[in-house]
Amino acid sequence: MAKSERQNSKPIKRIFISHATKDEFITSAFIDLILDTGLAIDIVKDVFCTSYDGTKIKTGTDWRESIRGALENASVVFLFISPYYKESEICQNEMGAAWVLNSNTVPFMIEPITYDTVGVLAEVKQIAKLFDDKALDEIKDKLVEELQLQTSSISSARWTAKKTEFLLKCKDYLSKPENKYPSPLSRSEMDKLIKEKGDLQATVMSQLEENEKMNQKMEALKKIKDKVEVSKVDAEFEGKGTFEEFESKALVVARLLQQNKGIINGIIFNDYFRKGLTIDWQSYGADIDDAVSLNQIDGEELSVNWENRLMKKIKQALDEFYSYMYQINDDEDFLEQFDTEYKCDFELNNLLFWRKVFFVSVYVN
């Protein structure tokens, strides 16, 4: 049977919901209260949502083909754009594909996303807020029209009650400190941070070059000056020299890791330290596929191919850096300076250490 015939033989899901994994609570509430009980839509038959039981992609199915087919065939595509949605590469890919593959794409903002930070391929003033009474009524009217729902099966009283319940439930959930969204950045703010990061890296590189010249000078002085006097100078500057050497060695590792996407660094971190972490491969499928194609990652086990040229260099650099950290672990002056500078534990198997010391993105979920 041809591929197109196989796809056509599958039931068509008329509603596609694009959302971030961390927004599962809001998505589930929308499906339960708005689509199911509010509009009497058959969830299993008509809804495609990767985080909702009964609508998920089946195990063993090519998830990319499943998403593509669902986007192409859906009568309505809803984009739930939150700060987490903006951070997810797979959500950004779904958004772009939705605009290309489906003319009936409906984006909704979830606060604190604003018109300045939504960043979608559409006229932003046409985008409504999800937690808005009027917007939900418009969703109802659109689904009744597109799915040709029987209005006789939709009770006005029930719709109003479920709509209100949805709004209250989501607002109560987001009012709790542990569920609050991070503040999104506008394009201008992001550009400013990127520039500042570049300026800082340039300054660090310049300082490291100066340090290298100073080290060379000191080595030359040791050869021509009285060794006792040179030892006194070394002792006076020992703490500073140790910290500079530490940052220089850290930069070697950082340059190698910066060649990878965040999820690949997460897999390297997990594999190198045998952490046994659960990797969210579905959210970073494209990046993982790229690494697999370069023979850097085993796609089945999500483990590192340490025989790969880049991965071998990374392992060697980590081994050497790990050994050096062990040597200076008892240097109290250095550790005090490290705590002041980085504010994290002096442990290589700590994810926060990687992000602050190596200054790289490291994702596992």
N, C-alpha and C positions, 0 to 999 in steps of 0.2 A: 504494500500500500504506500502511495506517495506521501511525502511529508505534509503537503497541503491537505490531503484527504484525511490524514490522521487528525490534524488540527480541527478540521471542519466537523469531524465526528464527535468532538468533545462538546459538552454543554457550554453555551456562551454565558458568561457572567456579565450581567448588564450594568453593574456598578463596580467601578475600580476605585479603591481608596489608597492613595499614596501618602505615607506617613512615616515618621521616625519611630524606631523601636521603643524609644523612651517615652513616646506619647501613647503607649498602648492603653493606658487607663482612659484617656479622652476618646480614643478611637472606639474602644469597646462600649463606652457609654453612648456614643453616637449610634453605633449599630444596634445596641439593645433598645434604647429609648426612642430614637428618632426613626430609624428604618424599620425595626421589628415591630415593637408595640405601638409606635406612633402612626406608621404608615402601612402596617400589615404586609411588609415585603418579605418574601421567602428568602431568608438570609443565606441558607446553604445553596439554594439554586441561583440566586441573583447577585451575590456579593463576592468580590475578590478582595481579600485583605490578608496580608501575610502573617498577622499576629493574632487573628481571631479563630478560635476553634470551629472547625467545620468549613472554614473558607481558606485555610492555609494551603500552601503548595505541598503535594504529597511527597513523602520520602522517596528518593531515587529519581525524581523528576528533574529535568534540566530547568532550574529556576529562572534562568535568563529567557529561555524560550517561553516559559509559562507567563512571565511578566509581559513579554512582548505581545504574545497572543491575546492576553487579557486586555492590554491597552488598545490594541487594534479593534477588538470586537465590542468593547464596552459602549453602552449608550451614553453614559455619563462618567467622567473621571473627576474625582474630588482630590484636590491637593491641600493637605492640612499643614500649612507652613508655620512652624514654630522655630525658636532658636535651635532646637535639636535637629530639626529638618534641614536648616541652613548648614549645619556642621557635617551632615551625612553626605558622602560622595554618591552613594547609591540613590539617595533621595533626589539629589541634583540631577542625576542621570535620568531618573524616572520623570522628573519635571520636564526636562528637555525633550524626552521621547514623547511625552503626552502632547506637547504642543505640535509635534511633527505628525504623530500617528492618529490623533483624535481631535476633531474640530470642536468637540463638546467638552472642553476642559474647564473646570470651575475651581479657581483657587480661593482659599480662605485663610485669612491671617489669624494667628493665635497670639494674643498679647503676651509679652511686650513687643512683638514684631509690629513695626509701623510701616507707613508708606515709604519712608526713607530707607528702611532696612530690608524690605521684603525681597527686592531684587529679582523679580520674575520677568519672563518674556511677555509682558502684556502691559496694557495701560493700567498703571497702578490704581488710579481712581476708581476702576471698575471692580476692584477686589474688596470683598466685604469681610467683616470680622465674624468669626465663627460663633462667638458668644454674644450674639445679637438677635433679639426677638424677631425683628423684621427679616434678617438674613435667613433665619430658619424657616420662616414662612415662604420665602422665595425658593428655598431648597424643596419644600413640599410641593409648590406649584410646578417646579421644573421636573421633578420626578413623576408627578401625576401625568404631565404632558409627554415626557420622553418614554416612560415605561407603560403608558396607557393604563394607569391604575384605575380600578373601579372606585370612584369617589363614594359610592354607597357603603363601601367597606371601611371607610375612614371616618370615624366619629370625631366631630369638631371638639367635643368636650374631652375625649381621650387625647386628641392631638395637642390641645392646649395644656393638659395636665402633664403629658410626657415631655413636651418642649420645656415647660417650666422646671420639671424634675431634672432634665439634662443640664440646664443652665445652672441650677443650684448645686447639683452634684459636682460639676466641673469646677465651679468657682470655690466651693468648699475644699475640694482636693488641692487646688493651686494656692489656697490661702495658707496652707501649712508650710512652715519654713523648709522642710526637707524636699518639698515638691516645687518650690519656686524656680522659675526659669532663670538662666544667666542672662544678663543684659546684652542684647545684640549690638554689633558695631555697624555704623554706616560705612559706605565706601570710602569717604574722606578720612574717617577715623582709622580704618584699616590701612589705607595708604600711608598715613602718618606713622603708624606703628611699624610698618614694613621698612620705611625709610630709617626710622630710629634704630631698628635692629641692624640694618645694613651699616649705618654709621658706627654702631657699637662694635660690630664684628671687624670693621676696618681698623678701629682704634686698638682692639685686642691684637690683631695681626701685627700692627705697627709696634706695639709694646713687646710682643714676643720676639720680633726681629731685633729690637734694642736689647732685650735680655740675652739673646744669643750672642750678640756682639760683646756684651759685658762678660759673659761666660768665657768667651775666647780670650778676652783681655786678661781675665783673672788667671787663666791657664798659662798664658805667656808670662805673667808676673811671677807665678810660682816657680818658673824655671830660672829666673834671674835674681829674685829677692831671697832674703833670709827666710828659711822655712818656718822658723818659730814665729816671726812677725806675721807672715802670711797666714799661719794658723789662727793667730789672734783675730785678724780681719775676718777670716772665715767664720769663726765662732760668733763674732759680733753680728754678722749678716745671715747666720744659719737659718733662722726662721723664715726670713723673706725669701732666701734662695730655695728653700724646700717648697714653699707655696708656689713660686714661679715655675719650678720644675714640675710640680703636680699639674698646674694648668697647661703647661706645654705638652705633657704626656696625654692629658685629657683631650687636647685639641686633635691629636693624632687619631684617637678613637672617634671623635665627633665628626671629623672630615669624612671618615668612611661611612658612618651611620647616616650622614646627611644625604648620601646618594640614594637612600631608600625612602619609600613612603612610610607613613606612621604605622600602618598595620604590619608591614614587613619587619620593622624594628620591634614591634610587639611580639611577633613570632620568634625573632632572634632572642629577645629577652627571655621568653618563656622556655625555649629549647635549651639555651645555654645554662640556665640555672635549674632546669627540670622542675619548673614551678607547677606544672599540671593545670594551668589556667584554661578556662573555656574561651576559645577565640571566636569572636562574632564574625565568621567568614562571610555570612550573607550580606552584611553591610559594606563589605570591601571586596566584593567578588572580582571587580575589574583589576584592582591592584594586585590581588593574589594571583589572578590569571597571568598578569604580566611577569610576575616573579617566577611562576612555574614555567612559563615559556622561555625564560632566561636560564632555566635549570638552577635557580637559586633556592627554590622551595619545593618540597614534596607536597603536591596538592591533596593527596589522599590523607596523609597523616598530619598535615600542616606543621611539618618539621623542616629544619634547615638542612640543605645539602652543603655540608661543611667542606666538600671537595671542590665546590665552585670557587673560582678565582677570587671574587670579591668577598664571599663568605669566609674563605680561608684567611684572608687578610684581616677581616673583622675579628675572627676568633683569636688569631695570633696577637692582635692589638689588645683585645680584652684580657688574654692570659697575662701579657706583660704588664698591663695596667693593674690587674688584680694583684700580681706579685709585688709591684711597687707600693700599692696601698698597704699591703701587709708589713712592708719594711718601715713605713712611717706611721703606723698605727699607734705607736707609743709616744709620738712627738706632741707633747701637750701644747706648745706654742703654735704649731701648725694647726692642730685640731681646733684651737680657740679661734684662729683666723678663719678656718674653714666654716665653722658654725656661724660666725658673723657674716660671712660672704654669701653662703648658700642656704642656710637655715633648713637643713635636712640631715638625716642620719648619714654617717660616713660608712655606707654599705653599698657595694657595687650591685648587690642583688635587690636593690630597692628601686622601684619604678620612678619615684620622685627624684632620686639621685640622677638617673639617666636624663630626665627632662631638664633639670637645673644645671648639672655639670656639663653634660654633652650638648645641651641646648638643641635637642632634636624632638620631633614628634614621635610619640610611642603610644600606639593604640592596641588594646586587646578586645575592646567591646564598644 
